[in-house]
Amino acid sequence: MNPDVSKAAEKLAKLRAQADKFTAPLAEAEAALAVAEEAEQARRAERAAEYDRAFAASWRERAQQASDADKAHRDRFAELLAKEPWFMAYMASRAERYKREKIMHAAQRAQSATGQPGTVPEPRIYDLRLMEDLIETTERMATAIAEDYAEELDAKRTAYIEATD
C-alpha cells in the first residue's frame, strides 16, 4: 500500500476514535440542553400565565386609573388653552360664527311663524382646518406616547416572565 494512503488511513482512524470518544458526552450535553430548554420554556409559560391572570384581575382598576388621568389631563388642557391668547381669539371667532348661525335659524323660524317668505339664507358651513390640524397633531403625539407605554408594558411582562427569582 502507498505510504501516503497508509498515513491518511491511520490519521482517519485516530480522528474517528477521538470523535467516538466525544460522541457520548456530546449527545449527553445536547440532551441536557434540550431538557433545560424545555424546563425554561415551561417556567416561562407558567410565569406568563401567572402575569396574565394578575393582569386580567386588575385591568378594571388600571383602565379606571387611565380614565381618571385622561379626565385630569383634559381639564388641564382646557385650563392651559384658556390662557393662550391665540386660542381664545380663535374661540371668540368661532363663537361669533355660531351666533350668526343661531341668528339665521331664529330668523328663518320667525319668517316661517309670521308667514313671511323665506328670504334668510342657510347658514354657512365654516372650515375647521385649525381644529383638524390640532386634533391630528394631538392624536399623532398621543399615539406615540401610548406606543411607548405599550412597549414598557411588554417589557415589564417579558422581564417578569424571564426573571429567575
C-alpha positions in Angstrom: 0.0 0.0 0.0 1.1 3.5 -0.8 2.7 5.2 2.3 0.6 8.3 1.8 -2.6 6.2 1.8 -1.5 4.4 4.9 -0.7 7.6 6.7 -4.1 9.1 5.7 -5.9 5.9 6.8 -4.1 5.9 10.2 -4.9 9.6 10.7 -8.6 9.0 9.8 -8.7 6.1 12.2 -7.3 8.2 15.0 -9.7 11.0 14.3 -12.6 8.6 14.3 -11.5 7.2 17.6 -11.3 10.8 19.0 -14.7 11.6 17.6 -16.2 8.4 19.1 -14.7 9.4 22.4 -16.7 12.7 22.3 -19.9 11.4 20.8 -21.4 10.2 24.0 -20.6 13.4 26.0 -21.8 15.5 23.1 -25.1 13.6 23.0 -25.4 13.9 26.8 -24.8 17.6 26.6 -27.3 18.0 23.8 -29.9 16.1 25.8 -29.2 18.1 28.9 -29.6 21.3 26.9 -32.9 20.1 25.5 -34.2 19.3 29.0 -33.0 22.7 30.3 -34.6 24.5 27.4 -37.9 22.6 27.9 -37.8 23.4 31.6 -37.2 27.1 30.8 -40.0 27.1 28.3 -42.3 25.6 30.9 -41.2 28.1 33.5 -41.8 31.0 31.1 -45.2 29.6 30.2 -46.2 29.4 33.9 -44.8 32.9 34.5 -46.7 34.2 31.5 -49.9 32.6 32.8 -49.3 34.0 36.3 -48.7 37.5 34.9 -51.7 37.3 32.6 -54.0 36.1 35.4 -52.9 39.0 37.6 -53.3 41.5 34.8 -56.8 40.1 33.9 -57.7 40.5 37.5 -56.6 44.1 37.7 -57.4 45.5 34.3 -60.5 47.4 35.5 -58.5 49.3 38.1 -55.8 50.1 35.5 -58.4 51.2 33.0 -60.1 53.4 35.6 -56.8 55.0 36.5 -56.2 55.7 32.9 -59.7 57.1 32.5 -59.3 59.3 35.6 -55.9 60.5 34.4 -57.5 61.3 31.0 -60.1 63.5 32.6 -57.5 65.3 34.7 -55.4 65.9 31.6 -58.4 67.1 29.6 -59.2 69.5 32.4 -55.6 70.7 32.5 -55.6 71.0 28.7 -58.7 73.3 28.8 -57.1 75.4 31.5 -53.9 75.9 29.5 -55.9 76.6 26.3 -57.9 79.3 28.2 -54.6 81.0 28.9 -53.5 81.1 25.3 -54.4 84.4 23.6 -54.3 83.0 20.1 -56.6 80.2 21.1 -59.0 82.4 22.9 -59.1 84.7 19.8 -59.9 81.6 17.7 -62.6 80.6 20.1 -64.1 84.1 20.1 -64.2 83.9 16.3 -65.9 80.5 16.3 -68.4 81.7 18.9 -69.4 84.6 16.6 -69.9 82.2 13.7 -72.1 80.1 15.9 -74.0 83.2 17.0 -74.5 84.0 13.3 -75.8 80.5 12.7 -78.3 80.8 15.6 -79.4 84.2 14.3 -80.0 82.8 10.9 -82.0 79.8 12.3 -84.1 82.1 14.5 -84.8 84.5 11.5 -85.9 81.5 9.4 -88.2 80.3 12.2 -89.6 83.9 12.7 -90.3 84.3 9.0 -92.0 80.9 8.9 -94.0 81.6 12.0 -95.2 85.0 10.7 -96.0 83.7 7.2 -93.3 85.8 5.6 -91.5 84.4 2.6 -88.2 82.7 3.4 -85.5 85.2 2.5 -83.0 84.1 5.1 -80.2 82.1 3.5 -79.0 78.8 5.0 -76.1 79.3 7.4 -72.6 78.8 6.0 -70.5 75.9 7.0 -67.1 77.1 8.1 -63.9 75.0 7.6 -62.4 73.9 10.9 -59.0 73.2 9.5 -57.2 74.7 12.5 -59.1 72.2 14.7 -58.4 69.3 12.4 -54.7 70.2 12.5 -54.8 70.4 16.2 -56.7 67.1 16.5 -54.3 65.3 14.1 -51.2 66.6 15.9 -52.7 65.7 19.2 -53.6 62.2 18.0 -50.2 61.6 16.5 -48.4 62.7 19.7 -50.8 60.7 21.9 -50.3 57.6 19.8 -46.5 57.9 20.2 -46.9 58.2 24.0 -49.3 55.2 24.0 -46.9 53.2 21.9 -44.1 53.9 24.4 -46.4 52.8 27.2 -47.3 49.6 25.3 -43.5 48.9 24.8 -42.9 49.5 28.5 -45.9 47.2 29.4 -44.5 44.5 27.1 -41.0 44.9 28.6 -42.4 44.5 32.1 -44.2 41.4 31.1 -41.1 40.0 29.4 -38.9 40.9 32.4 -41.4 39.2 34.7 -41.5 36.1 32.6 -37.7 35.9 32.2 -37.0 36.6 35.9 -35.5 33.7 37.7 -36.4 35.0 41.2 
